[in-house]
Amino acid sequence: MARNNLEAGPGLGEEAFERFHARTAPALWGYLRRLGGDPALADDLLQESYVKFLGHVDAASEEREQRAYLYRIATNLLRDRWRQSRREILGLSWLLGRWEEGGRETSAPLRMDLESAFSRLDPRERAILWLAYVEGYDHREIAGIVGVKEGSVRVLLFRARKKAARELDRKEVQS
Amino acid sequence: MRETPRDRDEELQGEERQIASALRQLAAETRPPHPLPTAGQLWWRAEVGRRLAGKADGRVDQALRPATWGQRAGLAVLLVFFTLQAPALLESLGRRIDLGAPLPLVLAGLLPLAAGLLLGLLTRRT
């Protein structure tokens, strides 16, 4: 089959990529959606991320490293979009915004608290929180993805968590 | 074995656990409202991009090559001409033209500018 004769990227085979894609695509979309605040932007960046990933990934590396590399590409693309459009506020809308995917009324109060809490964090802090607690990356990996020093991740994560917790507490006191 | 976020919950305390739990709930609720592009589609897009980039690079190289050769040849001819013929030409012109008149002075001033422009055009790659 002609398709099997093609070589995309310097190494990752098509079947290996299919498995990798199946394991990473929904989670990556969620990351881009919540950081970028826009489902259409998440769609665009998801495709761009995988295309760039295919062009440069080291097939010999472990899947965890490949996954971190994919998130680094996605984070850089998101940062580029913010710079291009000069609409940093878009990044803040990931928890302020549109819950149009609908049908989840049961957790609405928690979501509202999170919206309020995370709207006060800057995009980098949100990325770090997400990568640490949703994706389970360690400080070294987060530093590589976000582009900061490993020691800074510890501090940024601590500050972001404190900020978010303060906001959540404030909401609880008010309600 | 890879440590999962759930494994890490064992180590989390108090507010950290609260934040982690809230974020994971948010992540679990964040699902694409439509099917995402398949791996096959992305694979082909990457492959097409790679091939187009390769072809484009080749074409640009090929297109630039004759121009570069032509520029180099032109420059060489000019250098040879000025080196060998310029003194004789200027001497001949000096005999016929009154060098104190305004027109030859203007022309003499414009000559270096013209030569500079010509060299600039010839050495430009595009």
Interface residues (C-beta under 8 A of the other chain):
Chain A: L6 E7 A8 G9 E14 F17 E18 F20 H21 A22 A25 P26 A27 W29 G30 R33 R34 P39 A42 D43 L46 Q47 Y50 V51 L54 G55 R64 L95 E100 E101 R104 S107 L110 R111 D113 L114 L129 W130 A132 Y133 V134 E135 G136 R161 K162 A164 A165 L168
Chain B: R2 E3 T4 P5 D7 R8 E15 E16 Q18 I19 A20 A22 L23 R24 Q25 L26 A27 E29 T30 R31 P32 P33 L36 P37 T38 A39 G40 L42 W43 W44 R45 A46 E47 G49 R50
